[in-house]
Amino acid sequence: MSPPQGASPGSGPRRAAGGPVKAGLRRLRYLLEHGKHGLQGHRTVVGNAVRVTTASCAAFYLCRYGLGLTVMSVYATFTVVSLGALARIPGSGRQRATTVLTAIPAGLVLVTLGTLLAVQTWAAVVGMLVIGFVVAYAGTTGPRIAGAAPGMQLLYILPCFPPYAPDFLGQRLSGFLLGAVLLALAQRFLMPEPDTPSFRRLLADAADAAARLADHHGGPPPVQALAQAHTAGEALRPTCVPPADRPASPTLPHKAMAHAAEAVRTLLSRLDDLHTGAGQHQKYHPETVVLLEGISAAARGAADALRQGKRLRPGAGPSASALQEELAPVRAHRAVDTLERLGTDDRLVYLRRRSQVVQAADCAVVLVLATRLMLGDRTVERNPAGHTFAYARVRFPELWWQRLTMHLTPRSVIFQNACRFALGLAAARAIAGLLDLQHGFWVLLATLTLTRTTSLETWSAVRQALTGTLVGAVLAGGMLALVHDRDTVYAVVLPVVMLVAFIAGPLRGLAWAQGGFTLVVATLFAQVSPVTWQLAPVRLVDVLVGSLIGLACGLVAWPRGAGSEVRRSMAGLCSAIADAIGYTTARVVERSGSTDIFALNRALGLAQESLAQYQSEPREDTPQPDWPALLVAGKDARRGERLLPDRPGRIASQDVGTWLRHAADRTAADYRSLARHLCTDRGTPRDHPQPLDIRALLAVTPAIPRDSPDTETRAVSAALLLDSVIWLDALTADLTRIHKEM
């Protein structure tokens, strides 16, 4: 019998035959499968929630029910929550565990100071102001410390409230130690975050890609090698490297690592230009082939040393000596040859093409030396190119001092954020103490978690937080009223509430996070001391007070965030580039004076941080200058400041020196003009940069005879001159690109 007309063959009778039980089972299976896929898609959030819940519950149950120590149980639990949920420590499971263990000494100090300074409200407020700033500002030393900073703030906030109880300092410190150790174990062994390729491995892959490109000596472009080189270069881009793996600390190995990354990325770019700019079947000049072979050998040596990772003795490891011996005569010969062609090359097309392989060789030398320095060989400064590594002579404390003072200016977004948080937390501590709020640390916790870098962001966060806290307070009040003082029920519910709160918060937003945390707090405190449903409205009031304080600080302290600071910092970078052009040219021409590369590095650091924060803030889609191009210009200026002043040769001709100084002054003036424009105007700059006047250079450059006794000396001087011209030309091209985008 056929089914009724208009009905599908599987409808009706099958559904009735299956019954509601099978339909329910099918629905349950569907929900489980989709829930499993959803959890797999959010593995990081779920894994972190499981780790924090497991470690905090283990710490709480052991201290509260096993040892009967309520103070220790609270500190152990909040240590896990602060460093595992409130903090955003980046990296793999091993890296996170290491960061937590490394933070133990600082955590012991913070808990001790919080306990001792709770004796008076004014002492706690002053301590909060100082510690709040120091902990927030410490993020300048690397992503791991920056990620741990919010959690470290809580380690001072929790003990700095009455009652003043130095007698319980032992329990507090023991609870902190237990919580930190359990969290580290959970991060390492319980659903750990997978390991990522180390930065040394990324450097080695990029060096190998450069060697493969250098093995190509003419003919059609090596499409596969170019694609691999592009992938390897992009993998080293700071935005593509996981935060925990970035060489961002002020230590010497990290500085050498960052230097090597810059060198190998430039090397890949120059080799790419060399191969794609040539004709389809163009055969390279023998000099070019010799340099490419030297680049290949040097890059492979660096890659092998990076993969082995062994500490190098002085003079051991990869060597750039052979490449440098081959490079010196080629550089001089090409300079002489290029000067003869400049009369028909006023656009510098020929000069740029001829200089690509020379610049690539320079980068390969720097890569090798940076690799040796990274692996412990400080004798690289004795190399003829060792002047590039002036920081290798700087002592460890001075490197850290330079990093810590780099952002110690009101123009730094890191300094502004640290001031904003410190003032907000100090104000919250003062108000909580003066009003004698029952759970005052919740006020500071709300201020800490809801303050944002702009007033608009803070207001949005406050609205969501109050909504979530209101819902959570209603649910918590109902739970406390129903369960009352039955600790067994709270003990059973606690892991479930924690797990749901720590999953829903990151996935569903701030309202869910605040509501879930309100339930967690109610469930936890109900097992520590007798509480009633009135704990829920107290939590709501405290969050409201903390939110208002955070909002007030957001309105008073730099309410626009990085919106205006990014223009100021980029203007400062333009001025620093102009100064670097002047310093470098003076040393090239006159062989006198000194450079201030720290000023350029500081300007670059301030600009990079302000741009990173600006890009993370919600903003209107208004046209902006090409800020990354300006950062590239800063790095080009730094590259010349490192390489040119101590190069062999000198500008003997006074007229040539005058031309070089004039060209440098004009380029520097263009950057200063852009700096003034960024500070005062938002339209298109009126003054466009002018290309270098090569014809004027030819008019004052004496011919270099091939058979003169001083031909070699004059050729070396010509090489220094043309390297300086290429450097100024690159800075002019950067500026032209920025003007076009504006």
Disulfide bonds with the S-S distance in Angstrom:
none
